[in-house]
Amino acid sequence: MTPRKRAHRSCFYAETNRIRLQQANPEVAPLVLSPGEIQILGVVTGLVRMGG
């Protein structure tokens, strides 16, 4: 989670000496972090949308 305690849906890319989290929203810049700065709390494996 971010310092503001929000969760984000991102694609995870392990790159040389860094982790890049690419946001689903293309207007938001990716987060580039060192491996010690991130903790993955869960993985989304599916999505169910209910609507009318």
Biopython code that builds the backbone (N, CA, C, O; Angstrom):
import numpy as np
from Bio.PDB.StructureBuilder import StructureBuilder

atoms = [
    (1, "MET", "N", (0.848, -1.180, 0.000)),
    (1, "MET", "CA", (0.000, 0.000, 0.000)),
    (1, "MET", "C", (0.886, 1.234, 0.000)),
    (1, "MET", "O", (2.030, 1.197, 0.454)),
    (2, "THR", "N", (0.357, 2.292, -0.501)),
    (2, "THR", "CA", (1.118, 3.529, -0.570)),
    (2, "THR", "C", (1.152, 4.191, 0.799)),
    (2, "THR", "O", (0.414, 3.788, 1.698)),
    (3, "PRO", "N", (2.002, 5.203, 0.971)),
    (3, "PRO", "CA", (2.024, 5.905, 2.262)),
    (3, "PRO", "C", (0.652, 6.463, 2.658)),
    (3, "PRO", "O", (0.401, 6.703, 3.839)),
    (4, "ARG", "N", (-0.230, 6.669, 1.684)),
    (4, "ARG", "CA", (-1.578, 7.149, 1.978)),
    (4, "ARG", "C", (-2.530, 6.008, 2.257)),
    (4, "ARG", "O", (-3.729, 6.238, 2.418)),
    (5, "LYS", "N", (-2.037, 4.788, 2.319)),
    (5, "LYS", "CA", (-2.815, 3.588, 2.653)),
    (5, "LYS", "C", (-3.878, 3.273, 1.608)),
    (5, "LYS", "O", (-4.983, 2.854, 1.952)),
    (6, "ARG", "N", (-3.551, 3.469, 0.349)),
    (6, "ARG", "CA", (-4.469, 3.134, -0.732)),
    (6, "ARG", "C", (-3.907, 1.952, -1.511)),
    (6, "ARG", "O", (-2.693, 1.783, -1.619)),
    (7, "ALA", "N", (-4.790, 1.155, -2.040)),
    (7, "ALA", "CA", (-4.381, 0.044, -2.890)),
    (7, "ALA", "C", (-4.556, 0.455, -4.346)),
    (7, "ALA", "O", (-5.469, 1.210, -4.682)),
    (8, "HIS", "N", (-3.685, -0.040, -5.194)),
    (8, "HIS", "CA", (-3.745, 0.286, -6.609)),
    (8, "HIS", "C", (-3.645, -0.990, -7.423)),
    (8, "HIS", "O", (-2.968, -1.938, -7.026)),
    (9, "ARG", "N", (-4.311, -1.012, -8.546)),
    (9, "ARG", "CA", (-4.174, -2.127, -9.478)),
    (9, "ARG", "C", (-3.064, -1.775, -10.445)),
    (9, "ARG", "O", (-3.174, -0.816, -11.209)),
    (10, "SER", "N", (-2.004, -2.546, -10.411)),
    (10, "SER", "CA", (-0.834, -2.274, -11.223)),
    (10, "SER", "C", (-0.300, -3.564, -11.823)),
    (10, "SER", "O", (-0.547, -4.656, -11.311)),
    (11, "CYS", "N", (0.433, -3.417, -12.914)),
    (11, "CYS", "CA", (1.193, -4.541, -13.447)),
    (11, "CYS", "C", (2.587, -4.473, -12.846)),
    (11, "CYS", "O", (3.177, -3.397, -12.748)),
    (12, "PHE", "N", (3.110, -5.620, -12.446)),
    (12, "PHE", "CA", (4.386, -5.733, -11.757)),
    (12, "PHE", "C", (5.471, -6.120, -12.750)),
    (12, "PHE", "O", (5.334, -7.114, -13.463)),
    (13, "TYR", "N", (6.547, -5.342, -12.804)),
    (13, "TYR", "CA", (7.674, -5.642, -13.678)),
    (13, "TYR", "C", (8.945, -5.654, -12.838)),
    (13, "TYR", "O", (9.348, -4.620, -12.305)),
    (14, "ALA", "N", (9.579, -6.822, -12.717)),
    (14, "ALA", "CA", (10.861, -6.929, -12.019)),
    (14, "ALA", "C", (11.950, -6.611, -13.044)),
    (14, "ALA", "O", (12.158, -7.365, -13.995)),
    (15, "GLU", "N", (12.635, -5.500, -12.843)),
    (15, "GLU", "CA", (13.698, -5.072, -13.740)),
    (15, "GLU", "C", (15.023, -5.126, -12.989)),
    (15, "GLU", "O", (15.038, -5.380, -11.784)),
    (16, "THR", "N", (16.104, -4.898, -13.663)),
    (16, "THR", "CA", (17.425, -4.952, -13.034)),
    (16, "THR", "C", (17.504, -3.953, -11.884)),
    (16, "THR", "O", (17.440, -2.743, -12.104)),
    (17, "ASN", "N", (17.642, -4.452, -10.675)),
    (17, "ASN", "CA", (17.812, -3.644, -9.462)),
    (17, "ASN", "C", (16.652, -2.721, -9.131)),
    (17, "ASN", "O", (16.815, -1.793, -8.338)),
    (18, "ARG", "N", (15.491, -2.951, -9.716)),
    (18, "ARG", "CA", (14.333, -2.118, -9.382)),
    (18, "ARG", "C", (13.046, -2.852, -9.723)),
    (18, "ARG", "O", (13.050, -3.832, -10.467)),
    (19, "ILE", "N", (11.949, -2.362, -9.167)),
    (19, "ILE", "CA", (10.611, -2.871, -9.431)),
    (19, "ILE", "C", (9.815, -1.727, -10.046)),
    (19, "ILE", "O", (9.836, -0.607, -9.535)),
    (20, "ARG", "N", (9.119, -2.005, -11.136)),
    (20, "ARG", "CA", (8.271, -0.979, -11.761)),
    (20, "ARG", "C", (6.832, -1.438, -11.657)),
    (20, "ARG", "O", (6.490, -2.544, -12.077)),
    (21, "LEU", "N", (5.996, -0.591, -11.101)),
    (21, "LEU", "CA", (4.560, -0.841, -11.032)),
    (21, "LEU", "C", (3.886, 0.087, -12.029)),
    (21, "LEU", "O", (3.851, 1.303, -11.842)),
    (22, "GLN", "N", (3.355, -0.502, -13.085)),
    (22, "GLN", "CA", (2.690, 0.267, -14.127)),
    (22, "GLN", "C", (1.203, 0.299, -13.809)),
    (22, "GLN", "O", (0.553, -0.745, -13.755)),
    (23, "GLN", "N", (0.672, 1.479, -13.602)),
    (23, "GLN", "CA", (-0.727, 1.638, -13.243)),
    (23, "GLN", "C", (-1.636, 1.260, -14.408)),
    (23, "GLN", "O", (-1.239, 1.373, -15.567)),
    (24, "ALA", "N", (-2.836, 0.818, -14.110)),
    (24, "ALA", "CA", (-3.819, 0.478, -15.137)),
    (24, "ALA", "C", (-4.260, 1.728, -15.895)),
    (24, "ALA", "O", (-4.594, 1.650, -17.077)),
    (25, "ASN", "N", (-4.263, 2.875, -15.225)),
    (25, "ASN", "CA", (-4.638, 4.146, -15.837)),
    (25, "ASN", "C", (-3.418, 4.704, -16.578)),
    (25, "ASN", "O", (-2.423, 5.033, -15.932)),
    (26, "PRO", "N", (-3.460, 4.819, -17.901)),
    (26, "PRO", "CA", (-2.293, 5.289, -18.654)),
    (26, "PRO", "C", (-1.910, 6.738, -18.366)),
    (26, "PRO", "O", (-0.811, 7.159, -18.725)),
    (27, "GLU", "N", (-2.784, 7.503, -17.733)),
    (27, "GLU", "CA", (-2.467, 8.890, -17.406)),
    (27, "GLU", "C", (-1.637, 9.023, -16.131)),
    (27, "GLU", "O", (-1.172, 10.116, -15.808)),
    (28, "VAL", "N", (-1.448, 7.912, -15.401)),
    (28, "VAL", "CA", (-0.691, 7.926, -14.153)),
    (28, "VAL", "C", (0.700, 7.362, -14.422)),
    (28, "VAL", "O", (0.833, 6.303, -15.036)),
    (29, "ALA", "N", (1.733, 8.060, -13.969)),
    (29, "ALA", "CA", (3.113, 7.621, -14.166)),
    (29, "ALA", "C", (3.386, 6.352, -13.368)),
    (29, "ALA", "O", (2.795, 6.157, -12.306)),
    (30, "PRO", "N", (4.269, 5.486, -13.860)),
    (30, "PRO", "CA", (4.594, 4.270, -13.124)),
    (30, "PRO", "C", (5.369, 4.582, -11.849)),
    (30, "PRO", "O", (6.038, 5.610, -11.751)),
    (31, "LEU", "N", (5.269, 3.685, -10.878)),
    (31, "LEU", "CA", (6.056, 3.791, -9.654)),
    (31, "LEU", "C", (7.307, 2.943, -9.847)),
    (31, "LEU", "O", (7.212, 1.777, -10.229)),
    (32, "VAL", "N", (8.483, 3.523, -9.586)),
    (32, "VAL", "CA", (9.744, 2.801, -9.696)),
    (32, "VAL", "C", (10.339, 2.745, -8.294)),
    (32, "VAL", "O", (10.608, 3.779, -7.682)),
    (33, "LEU", "N", (10.544, 1.518, -7.786)),
    (33, "LEU", "CA", (10.965, 1.313, -6.406)),
    (33, "LEU", "C", (12.116, 0.326, -6.346)),
    (33, "LEU", "O", (12.318, -0.467, -7.266)),
    (34, "SER", "N", (12.874, 0.382, -5.248)),
    (34, "SER", "CA", (13.872, -0.658, -5.005)),
    (34, "SER", "C", (13.153, -1.839, -4.374)),
    (34, "SER", "O", (12.084, -1.657, -3.792)),
    (35, "PRO", "N", (13.706, -3.048, -4.471)),
    (35, "PRO", "CA", (13.024, -4.224, -3.923)),
    (35, "PRO", "C", (12.677, -4.104, -2.436)),
    (35, "PRO", "O", (11.697, -4.708, -2.000)),
    (36, "GLY", "N", (13.431, -3.359, -1.654)),
    (36, "GLY", "CA", (13.145, -3.206, -0.230)),
    (36, "GLY", "C", (12.028, -2.228, 0.084)),
    (36, "GLY", "O", (11.600, -2.136, 1.234)),
    (37, "GLU", "N", (11.550, -1.503, -0.899)),
    (37, "GLU", "CA", (10.522, -0.489, -0.690)),
    (37, "GLU", "C", (9.108, -0.982, -0.966)),
    (37, "GLU", "O", (8.161, -0.203, -0.866)),
    (38, "ILE", "N", (8.945, -2.246, -1.307)),
    (38, "ILE", "CA", (7.635, -2.731, -1.725)),
    (38, "ILE", "C", (7.280, -4.022, -0.997)),
    (38, "ILE", "O", (8.140, -4.853, -0.706)),
    (39, "GLN", "N", (6.009, -4.162, -0.715)),
    (39, "GLN", "CA", (5.469, -5.395, -0.151)),
    (39, "GLN", "C", (4.177, -5.696, -0.894)),
    (39, "GLN", "O", (3.243, -4.893, -0.875)),
    (40, "ILE", "N", (4.122, -6.833, -1.539)),
    (40, "ILE", "CA", (2.921, -7.231, -2.265)),
    (40, "ILE", "C", (1.999, -7.940, -1.290)),
    (40, "ILE", "O", (2.381, -8.930, -0.667)),
    (41, "LEU", "N", (0.777, -7.426, -1.163)),
    (41, "LEU", "CA", (-0.183, -7.956, -0.202)),
    (41, "LEU", "C", (-1.171, -8.923, -0.821)),
    (41, "LEU", "O", (-1.850, -9.651, -0.096)),
    (42, "GLY", "N", (-1.270, -8.951, -2.120)),
    (42, "GLY", "CA", (-2.218, -9.855, -2.768)),
    (42, "GLY", "C", (-2.074, -9.800, -4.271)),
    (42, "GLY", "O", (-1.410, -8.918, -4.816)),
    (43, "VAL", "N", (-2.701, -10.748, -4.931)),
    (43, "VAL", "CA", (-2.670, -10.835, -6.380)),
    (43, "VAL", "C", (-4.099, -11.007, -6.875)),
    (43, "VAL", "O", (-4.829, -11.866, -6.382)),
    (44, "VAL", "N", (-4.499, -10.198, -7.841)),
    (44, "VAL", "CA", (-5.828, -10.316, -8.436)),
    (44, "VAL", "C", (-5.769, -11.380, -9.519)),
    (44, "VAL", "O", (-4.940, -11.310, -10.427)),
    (45, "THR", "N", (-6.651, -12.363, -9.418)),
    (45, "THR", "CA", (-6.676, -13.424, -10.415)),
    (45, "THR", "C", (-7.940, -13.419, -11.260)),
    (45, "THR", "O", (-8.037, -14.165, -12.234)),
    (46, "GLY", "N", (-8.902, -12.591, -10.900)),
    (46, "GLY", "CA", (-10.144, -12.507, -11.666)),
    (46, "GLY", "C", (-10.951, -11.303, -11.238)),
    (46, "GLY", "O", (-10.677, -10.675, -10.215)),
    (47, "LEU", "N", (-11.946, -10.995, -12.039)),
    (47, "LEU", "CA", (-12.801, -9.848, -11.767)),
    (47, "LEU", "C", (-14.219, -10.205, -12.179)),
    (47, "LEU", "O", (-14.446, -10.704, -13.281)),
    (48, "VAL", "N", (-15.162, -9.950, -11.302)),
    (48, "VAL", "CA", (-16.566, -10.183, -11.597)),
    (48, "VAL", "C", (-17.281, -8.835, -11.537)),
    (48, "VAL", "O", (-17.230, -8.149, -10.516)),
    (49, "ARG", "N", (-17.929, -8.462, -12.602)),
    (49, "ARG", "CA", (-18.667, -7.202, -12.627)),
    (49, "ARG", "C", (-20.146, -7.497, -12.654)),
    (49, "ARG", "O", (-20.625, -8.285, -13.471)),
    (50, "MET", "N", (-20.853, -6.868, -11.767)),
    (50, "MET", "CA", (-22.303, -7.014, -11.693)),
    (50, "MET", "C", (-22.909, -5.683, -12.150)),
    (50, "MET", "O", (-22.545, -4.625, -11.637)),
    (51, "GLY", "N", (-23.796, -5.735, -13.078)),
    (51, "GLY", "CA", (-24.387, -4.495, -13.543)),
    (51, "GLY", "C", (-25.699, -4.757, -14.277)),
    (51, "GLY", "O", (-26.093, -5.895, -14.531)),
    (52, "GLY", "N", (-26.331, -3.684, -14.591)),
    (52, "GLY", "CA", (-27.636, -3.812, -15.223)),
    (52, "GLY", "C", (-27.719, -3.334, -16.606)),
    (52, "GLY", "O", (-28.783, -3.403, -17.220)),
]
sb = StructureBuilder()
sb.init_structure("model")
sb.init_model(0)
sb.init_chain("A")
sb.init_seg("    ")
for serial, (resi, resn, name, xyz) in enumerate(atoms, 1):
    if name == "N":
        sb.init_residue(resn, " ", resi, " ")
    sb.init_atom(name, np.array(xyz, "f"), 0.0, 1.0, " ", f" {name:<3s}", serial, name[0])
structure = sb.get_structure()
